[in-house]
Amino acid sequence: MLPTRHPGIFLVETTDFFYPLINDPYLMGKVACANVLSDLYAMGIVHVDNMLLLLGISKELNDAQKKVVIPLILEGFRDLAEEAGVTINGGQTVVNPWITIGGVATSVCTK
């Protein structure tokens, strides 16, 4: 919980990412989004103001695999965010030796 320059207003933010735990890319996107949101929920935050999506695309995937796997991961992440009432307004995509998926969740609140 970080104080802002505005009296009584705080910024609560978390960043989390991890490697795929399951073989279903859509479900993996949902799990990743839930994992990021759960950090704020664990702190008692019930309204999340913004999310950023962090995606590492494996350089080992061929083009055909990328065309299937990446859209499914993104769709799962977006669907869970929408279900939670959160918008995704940006993020970062990089090429890695492996796939990583995660995000940043932010809430502006009073104490």
N, C-alpha and C positions, 0 to 999 in steps of 0.2 A: 504494500500500500504506500504509494508515493504522494506526498502533498504537492499540490500545484500552486501556481502563483495566486490562485483565487482562494480566498479564505473558506475553509470548510469543504473544499472540493479535492478529491483524491483520484489518482489514476492507479488502477489495479491491472497488471498485465502479466501474462505468462507466455512462454515459448516452449514448445515441446515437439519432438519428432522422433521417429524410430523406424526400424526396418520392418518390412512386411512380416506379419506373424501367421498369416493364413494365405491360402492359394486363390481366394476369390477377390479380384481387384476392386470390385464395387463395394463389397463388405469391408475390405481393408480401408477404403476411403472413409466409410462411416465410422469404423473403429478409431481411425486417426483423429477425426473431428471430435468424436466423443472424448477421446483422451485429452485433447487440448482443452475442451470446455470443462472437463471434470476438475482440472486444477483450480479454476475460478469457483466452481460450485463447492468444492471442498473448503473454500474460504468463506462460504456463505453468500457469495455473489450470485444473484438469480437472474440478472439482466446483463447481457453481454452486448456492448455497443458496436464492436467491430471485430472481424477476424481477417487475418492474412493467411494465405495458404503457402506452405513451403513444400516444394517438390523436387526431389533429386531423381533424375531419370538415368537409369543404368545405361552406360555406353555399351553394355553387353547385349542389350535388346536389339534385334534387327527391326527394320522399318515395319514389317507386318505385325510384329509383337507390339511395338509402340502404338500403332494405330488402334489396337484392341485394348491393351492394358491401361494406357494413360487416360483415355477418355472415361473408362470405367472408374478408375480411382477418383478422378475429379468429380464425376457424377455422384459417387457415394459420399464424398466429402460435402459437396453442395447440398445434397438431399438432407443429410443430417443437420447441417447448419440451418437450413430452412425450417426443418422440423423443430429446431430449438429456438426459432425466431431471431436468428442472427444473420446478418449480411456479411458476405465476403467482399472486401473492397481492396483487393490487391494481393501481392505476395511475391514470391521469387521462385524461379525454376532454374536449376543448374544440371549439368551433366556430371554424373558420378560413376565410380566403378560399380555401384549398387543402387537399388531403389531406396529412397527415403521419403517419408510422407509425414507431414505435421503442419503446424501453424502457430500463429500468434493470436491470442484472444485478449481483448481490452475492454475494460469497463471504467466508466467515469462515475464516481459515486460520492455520497456524503458518508461520514463516518458512522 
